[in-house]
Amino acid sequence: MQALRVESLSPDLSGVMLADFPRPDRAPGAVLVRVRAASLNFPDLLMTRGEYQFKPEVPFTSGLEFAGEVVEADPASGFAPGDRVMGGNKTGAFAEFASVPADKLSPMPQGMDFPAAAAMGAAYSTAFTGLVELGGLSEEQWVLVHGASGGVGLAACDLARGLGARVIATTGSASKADRIAALARPDAVIVAEGRFREQVAEVTGGALADIVFDPVGGDVFDESTRCVAFGGKLMVVGFTSGRIADISTNIPLIKGFSVVGLRAGEYARRFPERGRAINQAIRKLAEAGAITPAIDRVLPLSQWRNGFEAMARRELVGKVVFVPGG
Ligand SMILES: NC(=O)c1ccc[n+]([C@@H]2O[C@H](COP(=O)([O-])OP(=O)(O)OC[C@H]3O[C@@H](n4cnc5c(N)ncnc54)[C@H](OP(=O)(O)O)[C@@H]3O)[C@@H](O)[C@H]2O)c1
């Protein structure tokens, strides 16, 4: 089968290659899935460089998440051949087949196609765990979402809107603002360069943001400390800017906000029942038409480089989805 392998760590994808490998055997207790679509996440790119917190031993098959059909399963797993499932196990998704522990899979939403299901998984569970589970989001609250053109950022905008909150989306790339506005339909899009607190204050009528959802970090985080409402939450989601910001502890004290660290995958591992409940809630919202993942491009896996490079060059608005076998 075709699989995208990281043969060595490299800053420029030179250690990554698509090649033929034997189909994996189903591991004991695992489910063998024919992958129909797999989506690219920022950590996939970081893992090719050895820059992600999880550092698999090389060589490894790339790919955090997929959607596909069950080929073989232990009856005790709760899955049967032909079931349409989504999930992943940190690596192994960019291949024609994947053997995955049953608890890393969940049923696809009814009526959803494989590319949308592959695009939804990690981005929406990150957004849901952050905004709803840890953030306690409620209707009419103001949510400020940074990196809004990204997979996680767009999911956070879409989810917040689907739950009746009010959304300000920010982007560091002015050229993406119109596409973000069309896809995420936020109340406002702000180009987050330098100081942007006054714009947030203006849009919210002085209220500022109840939740700031920040996958970018760096200068954007620094300015965000000025954008959180009293009693609000500043959520640390990631560091796509490349800089991990520092904060003086007197700032959250004086302004009365909380800084909340988000680790959506780890949260689901430590609290598996909550993880299942989160997946179910997302599935219900998708089936009700309240949320829809945004896809920038669907590519055959043979064009993997196009997707990885577009992500590295920060060109995307929405997810890249690969179709193996193409
Ligand atoms: N905490 C968690 O549980 C969790 C879970 C999943 C992912 N994450 C993290 O969330 C972040 C986003 O992941 P993703 O898959 O959504 O990535 P993505 O699709 O590539 O989106 C990242 C966005 O960050 C913005 N950005 C700002 N400065 C950037 C820079 N210097 N280089 C690249 N992008 C930059 C870009 O938006 P603009 O161009 O619009 O500014 C870009 O679209 C990553 O750091 C990832 O590790 C965290």
The ligand as an SDF file (V2000), in Angstrom:
LIG
                    3D

 48 52  0  0  0  0  0  0  0  0999 V2000
   -3.8510   22.7010   22.4060 N   0  0  0  0  0  0  0  0  0  0  0  0
   -4.3360   21.6930   21.7200 C   0  0  0  0  0  0  0  0  0  0  0  0
   -4.9610   20.7700   22.2710 O   0  0  0  0  0  0  0  0  0  0  0  0
   -4.1280   21.6730   20.2440 C   0  0  0  0  0  0  0  0  0  0  0  0
   -4.7510   20.7130   19.4320 C   0  0  0  0  0  0  0  0  0  0  0  0
   -4.5600   20.7820   18.0440 C   0  0  0  0  0  0  0  0  0  0  0  0
   -3.7280   21.7640   17.5140 C   0  0  0  0  0  0  0  0  0  0  0  0
   -3.1110   22.6420   18.3480 N   0  0  0  0  0  0  0  0  0  0  0  0
   -2.2240   23.6950   17.8530 C   0  0  0  0  0  0  0  0  0  0  0  0
   -3.0220   24.6800   17.2210 O   0  0  0  0  0  0  0  0  0  0  0  0
   -2.2110   25.3620   16.2820 C   0  0  0  0  0  0  0  0  0  0  0  0
   -2.9510   25.4610   14.9630 C   0  0  0  0  0  0  0  0  0  0  0  0
   -3.0410   24.1860   14.3520 O   0  0  0  0  0  0  0  0  0  0  0  0
   -3.7720   24.0420   12.9290 P   0  0  0  0  0  0  0  0  0  0  0  0
   -3.7310   22.5780   12.5880 O   0  0  0  0  0  0  0  0  0  0  0  0
   -5.0490   24.7870   12.9290 O   0  0  0  0  0  0  0  0  0  0  0  0
   -2.7200   24.8090   11.9920 O   0  0  0  0  0  0  0  0  0  0  0  0
   -2.9720   25.6250   10.6250 P   0  0  0  0  0  0  0  0  0  0  0  0
   -4.1790   25.0740    9.9370 O   0  0  0  0  0  0  0  0  0  0  0  0
   -1.6830   25.6850    9.9060 O   0  0  0  0  0  0  0  0  0  0  0  0
   -3.3350   27.0810   11.1540 O   0  0  0  0  0  0  0  0  0  0  0  0
   -2.4260   27.8570   11.8540 C   0  0  0  0  0  0  0  0  0  0  0  0
   -2.7450   29.3400   11.6580 C   0  0  0  0  0  0  0  0  0  0  0  0
   -1.8890   30.0800   12.5160 O   0  0  0  0  0  0  0  0  0  0  0  0
   -1.6730   31.3630   11.9390 C   0  0  0  0  0  0  0  0  0  0  0  0
   -0.2790   31.7830   12.0350 N   0  0  0  0  0  0  0  0  0  0  0  0
    0.1540   32.8600   12.6870 C   0  0  0  0  0  0  0  0  0  0  0  0
    1.4550   32.9920   12.6230 N   0  0  0  0  0  0  0  0  0  0  0  0
    1.9130   31.9480   11.8800 C   0  0  0  0  0  0  0  0  0  0  0  0
    3.2010   31.5600   11.4410 C   0  0  0  0  0  0  0  0  0  0  0  0
    4.2950   32.2640   11.7630 N   0  0  0  0  0  0  0  0  0  0  0  0
    3.2930   30.4320   10.6790 N   0  0  0  0  0  0  0  0  0  0  0  0
    2.1850   29.7210   10.3850 C   0  0  0  0  0  0  0  0  0  0  0  0
    0.9270   30.0670   10.7770 N   0  0  0  0  0  0  0  0  0  0  0  0
    0.8050   31.1780   11.5220 C   0  0  0  0  0  0  0  0  0  0  0  0
   -2.1090   31.2720   10.4970 C   0  0  0  0  0  0  0  0  0  0  0  0
   -3.2900   32.0260   10.4080 O   0  0  0  0  0  0  0  0  0  0  0  0
   -3.3160   33.5040    9.7790 P   0  0  0  0  0  0  0  0  0  0  0  0
   -2.4730   33.4820    8.5300 O   0  0  0  0  0  0  0  0  0  0  0  0
   -4.7630   33.6950    9.5240 O   0  0  0  0  0  0  0  0  0  0  0  0
   -2.7720   34.4060   10.8390 O   0  0  0  0  0  0  0  0  0  0  0  0
   -2.4370   29.8170   10.2620 C   0  0  0  0  0  0  0  0  0  0  0  0
   -3.5420   29.6470    9.3980 O   0  0  0  0  0  0  0  0  0  0  0  0
   -0.8730   24.5940   16.2180 C   0  0  0  0  0  0  0  0  0  0  0  0
    0.0760   25.2490   17.0350 O   0  0  0  0  0  0  0  0  0  0  0  0
   -1.2260   23.2540   16.8110 C   0  0  0  0  0  0  0  0  0  0  0  0
   -0.0920   22.6210   17.3740 O   0  0  0  0  0  0  0  0  0  0  0  0
   -3.3040   22.6190   19.6820 C   0  0  0  0  0  0  0  0  0  0  0  0
  1  2  1  0
  2  3  2  0
  2  4  1  0
  4  5  1  0
  4 48  2  0
  5  6  2  0
  6  7  1  0
  7  8  2  0
  8  9  1  0
  8 48  1  0
  9 10  1  0
  9 46  1  0
 10 11  1  0
 11 12  1  0
 11 44  1  0
 12 13  1  0
 13 14  1  0
 14 15  2  0
 14 16  1  0
 14 17  1  0
 17 18  1  0
 18 19  2  0
 18 20  1  0
 18 21  1  0
 21 22  1  0
 22 23  1  0
 23 24  1  0
 23 42  1  0
 24 25  1  0
 25 26  1  0
 25 36  1  0
 26 27  1  0
 26 35  1  0
 27 28  2  0
 28 29  1  0
 29 30  1  0
 29 35  2  0
 30 31  1  0
 30 32  2  0
 32 33  1  0
 33 34  2  0
 34 35  1  0
 36 37  1  0
 36 42  1  0
 37 38  1  0
 38 39  2  0
 38 40  1  0
 38 41  1  0
 42 43  1  0
 44 45  1  0
 44 46  1  0
 46 47  1  0
M  CHG  2   8   1  16  -1
M  END
$$$$
